[in-house]
C-alpha cells in the first residue's frame, strides 16, 4: 500500500509516490466509507437496499 491506503498501482508511478493525490482523495474516501456504513445500517434495519440504491438508474 502507498500512503493513505492507496493500492500500489495507483499510489506509485515509476517509483514516485502520489502522496498529494492520496491527500486530496481523503475526503472522497471518507465520504464513501460513510455511505457504506449508512447503507449497512439501513440494510440491517430494513432488510433491503436503501432507496437511493434501488431507485438508481443509468442515464447514459
C-alpha positions as CSV (number, residue, x, y, z in Angstrom):
1,X,0.0,0.0,0.0
2,X,1.1,3.5,-0.7
3,X,0.5,6.5,1.7
4,X,-3.2,7.0,2.5
5,X,-4.1,3.3,2.0
6,X,-4.0,3.7,-1.8
7,X,-3.3,0.4,-3.6
8,X,0.2,0.3,-5.1
9,X,-0.8,0.6,-8.8
10,X,-2.4,3.9,-8.0
11,X,-0.1,5.0,-5.3
12,X,3.2,4.8,-7.3
13,X,4.2,5.8,-10.8
14,X,7.7,4.8,-11.8
15,X,8.8,4.6,-8.2
16,X,7.4,8.1,-7.2
17,X,4.6,8.2,-4.6
18,X,1.5,10.2,-5.5
19,X,1.1,11.4,-1.9
20,X,-0.6,14.6,-3.0
21,X,-3.3,12.6,-4.8
22,X,-3.8,10.5,-1.7
23,X,-4.2,13.6,0.5
24,X,-6.7,15.2,-2.0
25,X,-8.7,12.0,-2.2
26,X,-9.0,11.6,1.6
27,X,-12.4,13.4,1.6
28,X,-13.8,11.2,-1.1
29,X,-12.6,8.0,0.6
30,X,-14.2,9.2,3.9
31,X,-17.5,10.1,2.0
32,X,-17.6,6.6,0.5
33,X,-16.8,4.9,3.9
34,X,-19.6,6.9,5.5
35,X,-22.0,6.0,2.7
36,X,-21.1,2.3,3.1
37,X,-21.7,2.5,6.8
38,X,-25.1,4.2,6.4
39,X,-26.1,1.6,3.8
40,X,-25.0,-1.3,6.0
41,X,-27.1,0.1,8.9
42,X,-30.1,0.6,6.6
43,X,-30.0,-3.0,5.4
44,X,-29.7,-4.3,8.9
45,X,-32.8,-2.3,10.0
46,X,-35.0,-2.6,6.9
47,X,-33.7,-5.8,5.2
48,X,-33.5,-4.2,1.8
49,X,-31.2,-1.8,0.0
50,X,-31.6,2.0,0.5
51,X,-34.0,3.8,-1.9
52,X,-31.0,5.6,-3.4
53,X,-29.7,2.2,-4.4
54,X,-32.9,0.6,-5.5
55,X,-34.2,3.7,-7.4
56,X,-30.9,4.4,-9.1
57,X,-30.9,4.3,-13.0
58,X,-28.3,4.7,-15.6
59,X,-28.9,7.9,-17.5
60,X,-26.1,7.3,-20.1
